[in-house]
Amino acid sequence: MRISELEGLRRSLDESANRLSFSILVGSLIMGAAIISTNATKGRLMIVSDVLLAVASLLCLWLIVSILRSGKLK
């Protein structure tokens, strides 16, 4: 049994769940970089922290752009 109206709802829930899990991942990267940078006294840890923060920033920017491009931000 298929209900055509539920297909759109399912797709919307899938997109929302994907965005939520992606934003949790980005937030975790930012928190990890912050924790590493507060305890970093060596150059290598500072580099790791900077790389994590740069990756998290790029992923966050990509998430924002994808949300804005979808046109469903209201």
N, C-alpha and C positions, 0 to 999 in steps of 0.2 A: 504494500500500500504506500503510495507516494502522495504527499500533499505539496503542491507547487509553492505555496506560500512559505513553507518551512525551509526550503532550499536557501532562500535569501537570508533567513535568520541564521541558519547553520554557517553560511559563508561569513557573515558578519561576526559571529562568535569565534570562528577560527581566526579571523584577522585580528580581533581584539586579544585573543589569547596569545597569538604570536607576538604582537607588539608588547604585551605585558611581560612575557618571558624575556624578550629582547631588552626591554628597559631595566628589568631586574639584573640582567647580565651586565649591562653598561654601568649601573649603579654599583655593582660588586667590584667591577674593575676600578672605578673611581675610589671607592673606599679602600681597596687593597693598595692602590698607589699612595693614598694619603697615609695609611698605616706604615707603609714602607718608608715614606719620605720623613716621617716624624722620628723614626729610629735610625735613619741612615746616617752613618758617619763616614762611610767609605765611598769612594767614587763609583764603584760598581753598583751599589744599591741605589744611588742617586740616578744613575743611568736607567736602571730597571724601572724605577718609579716614574721617571720622565717618559719612558716608552709606554708604560701602562697608561699613563694619563693622556698621552697623545692618541693612543689607540681608542681609549674610551671617548675622548672628545670627537674623534672622527666618526665613531659608531653612533654617538649621540646626535651629531649633525646629520648623519644619514637617516636616522630615525625621524628626526624633525622634518626633514625634506620629504620623506615618504608619506608622513602624515599630512603634510600640507598639500602634496600632489594628489592625494586621494580625494581631497575636497570634502571630506566628511567631518572636519573639525568645526563643530558648532557649539 
